[in-house]
Amino acid sequence: MAICHPHNLRHPVADERHFGIQITLRPESPFRRLLGEDWSKNHWYATAQERDAALLDMKTQPKVYRIGDIADVVFKKVDKSA
């Protein structure tokens, strides 16, 4: 059964996703003033292969960036089972 929006459930579903990507801001990012010094976001996946594919997609330079622009985020692989 696919759950479209798990945040709307009254009781959470058991989470079998153990492979993740943690996203943080670079130390010099001006967004730290808006989001806070310790801001981070995690995305979780059921397999390492799914996570690695998503990470490659996240690291792809967006088409709307100007030449020479770099993202203010840092990606790190994480594993709950480690």
N, C-alpha and C positions, 0 to 999 in steps of 0.2 A: 504494500500500500504506500503510495507516495503522499507525502504531506506537503502541501503548498506553502503554508506559513506556520511552522512549528511554534513561533512565538505567540500564536493565538490559542494554543491548547491550554486547557485548565491543568492538565497533568502532563509533565514532560515525557516524551518517548525515550526509551533506553537508547543511549547514544553509542553507536558502534564505530564512530569515526575516531581513529587514533593518530592519524597523520595530518599535520597542520602546517600552515604558513603564518608566521607572526609578522605583522607589519608595524613598523615604528617610524618615527620621523628622524631625519638626520639632525645631528646636534645643532647645526647652524640654520635650521629651517625656521622661517618667520612664523610658520603655522603653530609652533610650540606655544606662542603667546595666546593663540586662540584655543587650542585643544588641550594645553597643559603639557608640562615637561614629561610626564609619564604616560602619555597617550599611546595606546597600541590597539590593534585589532587582530583577531585570530580567525582564520578560515580553516575548517576541519574537513577531512576526506577519509573515506573508508580504506583506501589503499595508498601505498606510497606512489604507485604509478599515476593515480588520479591527481595526487598532490603535485607531483613533479610536472605533469602536463599543465596544470593550472599555474604553477610558478613560472613556467616558460612563457605562458600567455601574459601573466602579470608583468613580466620583465620586458615585454615587447614595447618599444617606444611608441607612444600614442601618435596617431597621424596629425593631431592638432598641435603638437609641440613644434616650436621653432627649432631650426638647426642650432645645436649647441645647448639647448635647454636640457636639464636633467631633472628627474623626479625628486621630490623631497622625502621620499620614503625608502626604507631599508627592508628587504625581505629576508626572513630567516626560517629555515626548515625546523619544525618541532615534532616531537614524537612522544605521545602520552605513555607508551609502553616502555620507553627507555628509562 
